[in-house]
Amino acid sequence: MSFILSSVYNAVAIKNFKNEAQLLISKTKMNDLLVYNDLNQEGNTINISFTPTKTFESLSTEDQFVYLSQFHRLLRFHLKNGPTMNSYYSKDIRFHLKVNNIPYKYYDVHNERFSLYIHKGVLEIGQSKILETTVKNSTTFITNHIEPNIKYKTNGYYDVEIIEYMQRFANLLTKNGMNINLNKDGHLIATETMEKYKLTFDDFNKIFFRWYFFAFDNPFNA
């Protein structure tokens, strides 16, 4: 009986996963960048194949990384926090596509898959790799994705100041991600940040979502 129930759950989870991926593309600017093809499961890995549009192909490889990374995080967020929580958000989710006949593969190598907020993305392009740390520290990323948005304020404080404080507190609390308590740390980080900057829960959510997914920029303005 348990095997039958497990099989039914897996089938429902995969169907929900497919629907969520297609829906998110249609609701966001990713609709201009990727066309959903198919999804399959191999053990603990979920492979999603896309066809890139001409717009995606015209982007720099760094911006291609940024958009794939954002969509990867947003998909996991919606799977976990949707009307019916889909536990497959914690699977090894991999994106596959080809640009000018060169295979692309995006995935996350961080081993804490139950956390939505810890990530270490990798984009393989043929035989080469682009790492998230390299992209985030590049001058073009800072110029194109950070500097234009540091003007945003909430409750009189610059959002970037609030985010940087939250990151410092999180690093201190978790010993730079080495000692994570998923049931407590998120609540403590949010509470401490809200108290320090006198934020409402709605304020905190808007700031976090905006910076975590770059929702003010693109492609996630839905």
C-alpha positions as CSV (number, residue, x, y, z in Angstrom):
1,M,0.0,0.0,0.0
2,S,2.8,2.5,0.9
3,F,4.5,1.9,-2.4
4,I,1.2,2.7,-4.2
5,L,0.7,5.9,-2.2
6,S,4.2,6.9,-2.8
7,S,3.8,6.4,-6.6
8,V,0.6,8.4,-6.6
9,Y,2.3,11.2,-4.6
10,N,5.3,11.3,-7.0
11,A,3.0,11.5,-10.0
12,V,1.0,14.3,-8.5
13,A,4.2,16.2,-7.4
14,I,5.7,15.9,-10.9
15,K,2.5,17.1,-12.6
16,N,2.3,20.1,-10.1
17,F,6.0,20.8,-10.8
18,K,5.4,21.0,-14.5
19,N,2.4,23.2,-14.1
20,E,4.3,25.6,-11.8
21,A,7.2,25.9,-14.1
22,Q,5.0,26.7,-17.1
23,L,2.9,29.1,-15.1
24,L,5.9,31.0,-13.8
25,I,7.3,31.4,-17.3
26,S,4.0,32.7,-18.6
27,K,3.5,35.2,-15.7
28,T,7.0,36.7,-15.8
29,K,9.4,38.2,-18.3
30,M,11.0,34.8,-18.6
31,N,8.3,34.3,-21.2
32,D,10.5,36.5,-23.5
33,L,13.6,34.4,-22.7
34,L,12.7,30.7,-22.5
35,V,10.2,28.3,-23.9
36,Y,9.4,25.3,-21.7
37,N,9.9,21.9,-23.4
38,D,9.8,19.0,-21.0
39,L,10.5,17.8,-17.5
40,N,11.7,14.4,-16.3
41,Q,12.9,12.9,-13.0
42,E,16.1,10.8,-12.6
43,G,16.3,9.7,-9.0
44,N,16.7,12.8,-6.9
45,T,17.3,15.0,-9.9
46,I,14.6,17.0,-11.8
47,N,15.7,17.9,-15.3
48,I,13.8,20.7,-17.1
49,S,14.6,21.4,-20.7
50,F,14.0,24.8,-22.4
51,T,14.4,26.4,-25.8
52,P,16.0,29.8,-25.5
53,T,14.5,32.7,-27.5
54,K,16.6,35.1,-29.7
55,T,16.4,37.6,-26.8
56,F,18.0,35.1,-24.4
57,E,20.7,34.2,-27.0
58,S,21.5,37.9,-27.4
59,L,22.3,38.4,-23.7
60,S,25.8,38.3,-22.3
61,T,26.7,34.9,-20.6
62,E,26.7,36.8,-17.2
63,D,23.1,38.0,-17.7
64,Q,22.1,34.6,-18.9
65,F,23.4,33.2,-15.6
66,V,21.5,35.9,-13.7
67,Y,18.2,35.1,-15.3
68,L,18.6,31.3,-14.9
69,S,19.6,31.8,-11.3
70,Q,16.6,34.0,-10.5
71,F,14.2,31.7,-12.2
72,H,15.7,28.7,-10.4
73,R,15.2,30.4,-7.0
74,L,11.7,31.6,-7.8
75,L,10.6,28.2,-9.0
76,R,11.8,26.6,-5.7
77,F,10.1,29.4,-3.7
78,H,6.7,28.9,-5.4
79,L,6.9,25.1,-5.1
80,K,7.5,25.3,-1.4
81,N,5.1,28.2,-0.6
82,G,2.3,27.5,-3.1
83,P,-1.3,26.5,-2.2
84,T,-0.1,22.9,-1.8
85,M,3.5,22.6,-0.7
86,N,5.5,20.5,-3.2
87,S,8.4,18.8,-1.4
88,Y,10.2,18.5,-4.8
89,Y,11.4,22.0,-4.2
90,S,14.3,20.4,-2.3
91,K,15.3,18.1,-5.2
92,D,18.4,18.7,-7.4
93,I,16.7,20.9,-10.0
94,R,18.6,21.3,-13.3
95,F,17.9,23.5,-16.3
96,H,19.0,22.3,-19.8
97,L,19.0,24.3,-23.0
98,K,21.2,24.9,-26.1
99,V,22.4,28.2,-27.4
100,N,23.9,28.1,-30.9
101,N,24.1,24.4,-30.5
102,I,26.2,24.7,-27.3
103,P,24.7,22.8,-24.3
104,Y,23.9,24.9,-21.2
105,K,23.2,23.3,-17.8
106,Y,22.3,25.4,-14.7
107,Y,22.1,23.9,-11.2
108,D,22.9,24.6,-7.6
109,V,25.7,22.9,-5.8
110,H,24.9,24.0,-2.2
111,N,24.1,20.9,-0.1
112,E,21.4,22.6,2.1
113,R,18.5,22.0,-0.3
114,F,15.8,22.5,2.3
115,S,16.7,26.2,2.6
116,L,15.4,28.6,0.0
117,Y,17.9,31.3,0.9
118,I,21.2,29.5,0.6
119,H,22.4,29.0,-3.0
120,K,25.5,28.5,-5.0
121,G,24.6,28.4,-8.6
122,V,26.7,27.0,-11.5
123,L,26.2,27.4,-15.2
124,E,27.9,25.0,-17.4
125,I,28.4,26.2,-21.0
126,G,30.0,23.4,-23.0
127,Q,33.1,22.5,-21.2
128,S,33.4,25.7,-19.2
129,K,31.7,26.8,-15.9
130,I,30.4,30.1,-14.6
131,L,30.2,30.3,-10.8
132,E,27.8,32.4,-8.8
133,T,30.6,33.9,-6.7
134,T,32.3,35.1,-9.9
135,V,29.2,36.7,-11.3
136,K,28.3,38.5,-8.0
137,N,31.8,40.0,-7.7
138,S,32.0,41.2,-11.2
139,T,31.9,44.9,-11.9
140,T,29.2,44.5,-14.6
141,F,26.9,42.7,-12.3
142,I,27.3,45.4,-9.7
143,T,26.8,48.1,-12.3
144,N,23.8,46.5,-14.0
145,H,21.9,44.9,-11.1
146,I,23.0,46.5,-7.9
147,E,23.9,50.2,-8.4
148,P,20.7,51.2,-10.3
149,N,18.6,49.9,-7.3
150,I,20.4,51.2,-4.2
151,K,18.1,54.3,-4.3
152,Y,15.2,52.2,-2.8
153,K,14.3,53.1,0.8
154,T,11.9,51.6,3.3
155,N,10.9,53.4,6.5
156,G,13.7,55.9,5.9
157,Y,16.5,53.3,5.5
158,Y,18.1,52.3,2.3
159,D,17.1,48.7,1.4
160,V,20.7,47.7,0.7
161,E,21.6,48.7,4.2
162,I,18.9,46.5,5.6
163,I,19.8,43.6,3.4
164,E,23.5,43.9,4.3
165,Y,22.7,43.9,8.0
166,M,20.5,40.9,7.6
167,Q,23.3,39.1,5.8
168,R,25.8,40.0,8.5
169,F,23.5,38.8,11.2
170,A,22.7,35.6,9.3
171,N,26.5,34.9,8.9
172,L,27.1,35.5,12.6
173,L,24.1,33.3,13.6
174,T,25.0,30.4,11.4
175,K,28.8,30.7,11.5
176,N,28.9,31.7,7.8
177,G,26.4,29.0,6.9
178,M,28.2,26.2,8.6
179,N,25.7,25.7,11.5
180,I,22.2,26.2,10.2
181,N,18.9,25.5,12.1
182,L,16.2,25.7,9.5
183,N,13.4,25.8,12.1
184,K,14.8,28.8,14.0
185,D,17.3,30.8,12.1
186,G,14.9,32.4,9.5
187,H,12.6,33.6,12.2
188,L,15.4,35.0,14.3
189,I,17.0,36.8,11.4
190,A,13.6,38.3,10.3
191,T,12.7,39.3,13.9
192,E,16.1,41.0,14.6
193,T,16.0,42.9,11.3
194,M,12.4,44.1,11.7
195,E,13.1,45.3,15.3
196,K,16.3,47.1,14.4
197,Y,14.7,49.0,11.4
198,K,11.2,49.2,12.8
199,L,9.8,47.3,9.8
200,T,6.4,45.6,9.5
201,F,6.3,42.0,8.3
202,D,5.0,43.3,5.0
203,D,7.9,45.7,4.7
204,F,10.4,42.9,5.4
205,N,8.8,40.6,2.8
206,K,8.8,43.3,0.1
207,I,12.5,44.1,0.7
208,F,13.6,40.5,0.9
209,F,11.6,39.4,-2.2
210,R,12.8,42.5,-4.2
211,W,16.5,41.8,-3.5
212,Y,16.5,38.1,-3.4
213,F,14.8,37.8,-6.8
214,F,15.7,41.2,-8.1
215,A,12.0,41.7,-8.6
216,F,12.4,45.5,-9.3
217,D,14.8,44.7,-12.1
218,N,13.7,41.7,-14.2
219,P,12.5,39.2,-15.1
220,F,10.2,38.8,-12.1
221,N,7.8,41.7,-11.9
222,A,4.6,39.6,-11.9
